[in-house]
Amino acid sequence: MKMESPAGEFDVTFEAVRREKDKLIILGKAGVWDSRMSIDSSELGSLLKVLVSRGAISFLLLWPYFTLKRKFRHLSGHK
């Protein structure tokens, strides 16, 4: 996954998700840096609102199409 910001473009990976008391912790990397995101119960509503947005749902519904399209392009040698 790519993250673009005024500081540059970084590869972002998610490596683990866990709960610590009343927080959701997401561990990963942003570029060369280890990252730790914490989401507490007061922020969960805004996260869920983003995850159930029209854009996110349409992407999830179209994901099989995007995956097959990429595989067929790879097999045919096109990018």
C-alpha positions, 0 to 999 in steps of 0.5 A, a space after each residue: 500500500 502507498 501513502 502519499 504526503 507532502 513529505 513524500 511517498 511511502 510503502 505502508 504495511 500492516 503487520 498485526 492488530 490487537 486489543 490493549 485494554 480499551 484501544 485497538 492497536 495496529 502495528 506496521 511500517 511506514 517507509 522504513 519506520 515502525 509504526 503503531 496506530 492506536 484507536 480508542 473507543 471515542 474514535 471508533 465511530 469515525 473509523 466505522 463511518 469511513 469504512 462503511 462509506 460509499 467509496 469503501 463499499 464500492 471498492 470492496 464489491 469491485 475487488 474481485 473484478 480488480 483482482 481478476 483484471 490484474 491477473 489477466 493483464 499479467 498473463 497477457 503481458 500488459 501492464 
